[in-house]
Amino acid sequence: GLIWCPAAGCGRALEVKDGEAEDMHCECGYSFCRKCNRHAHSPLPCALVSKWEGLVINTDKLTAAERKAHKRKLELQAKMRK
């Protein structure tokens, strides 16, 4: 099947073959997990990365740059769902 690269402004489709690794590498240079669309995180499972992100986002110690990056990530995820 095909999967779309989630990188901002990319729009490339990548072919996914059975048994292929979860981490995908697009020609645009972006690497991502084909299951959860986060940055490539192998060998960590998606659930653990999600839990970690929840812990990081729920802390008041985020820098302005981290908050901006998280906001941008949420915007991209919303865009991908459309």
C-alpha positions in Angstrom: 0.0 0.0 0.0 0.9 3.7 0.0 1.5 6.0 2.9 2.0 9.8 2.8 5.1 11.5 4.2 3.9 13.6 7.1 6.7 16.2 6.7 5.4 19.7 6.2 5.3 20.6 2.5 6.4 17.2 1.3 3.4 15.4 -0.1 5.3 12.3 -1.4 3.7 8.9 -1.2 5.9 6.0 -0.1 5.2 2.4 -0.9 4.9 0.1 2.1 5.6 -3.6 1.6 4.6 -6.4 4.0 7.2 -7.1 6.6 8.9 -3.8 6.0 10.4 -2.0 9.0 8.1 0.6 10.8 10.5 3.4 10.2 10.1 5.0 6.8 12.6 7.3 5.1 11.3 9.7 2.6 13.3 11.3 -0.3 12.7 14.7 1.4 15.0 13.6 4.2 12.3 13.0 6.8 12.2 9.7 8.7 9.0 8.7 10.5 7.2 5.8 12.0 4.6 4.4 9.6 2.3 3.3 12.4 2.0 6.6 14.4 3.5 9.2 12.0 5.9 10.5 14.7 9.6 10.9 14.0 11.3 7.6 13.6 11.7 6.0 17.0 12.8 2.4 16.4 13.4 0.3 18.5 10.9 2.0 20.9 7.3 1.0 20.5 4.7 3.6 19.6 2.9 3.3 23.0 6.1 4.0 25.0 6.9 7.1 22.8 3.3 8.3 23.3 3.6 7.9 27.0 6.9 9.8 27.1 5.4 12.6 25.0 2.5 12.8 27.5 5.0 13.1 30.4 7.0 15.8 28.6 4.0 17.8 27.4 2.4 17.8 30.9 5.4 19.4 32.6 5.7 23.1 33.1 9.4 23.0 32.3 9.0 23.2 28.5 11.1 25.8 26.8 9.5 28.2 24.4 11.1 26.3 21.5 9.7 23.0 22.8 6.2 24.5 23.1 6.4 25.9 19.6 7.6 22.5 18.2 4.8 20.7 20.0 2.2 23.2 18.7 3.5 22.7 15.1 3.4 18.9 15.6 -0.3 19.1 16.6 -1.1 21.3 13.6 0.6 18.8 11.3 -1.2 15.9 12.8 -4.5 17.6 12.4 -3.7 18.4 8.8 -2.8 14.8 8.1 -6.2 13.6 9.5 -8.1 15.7 6.9 
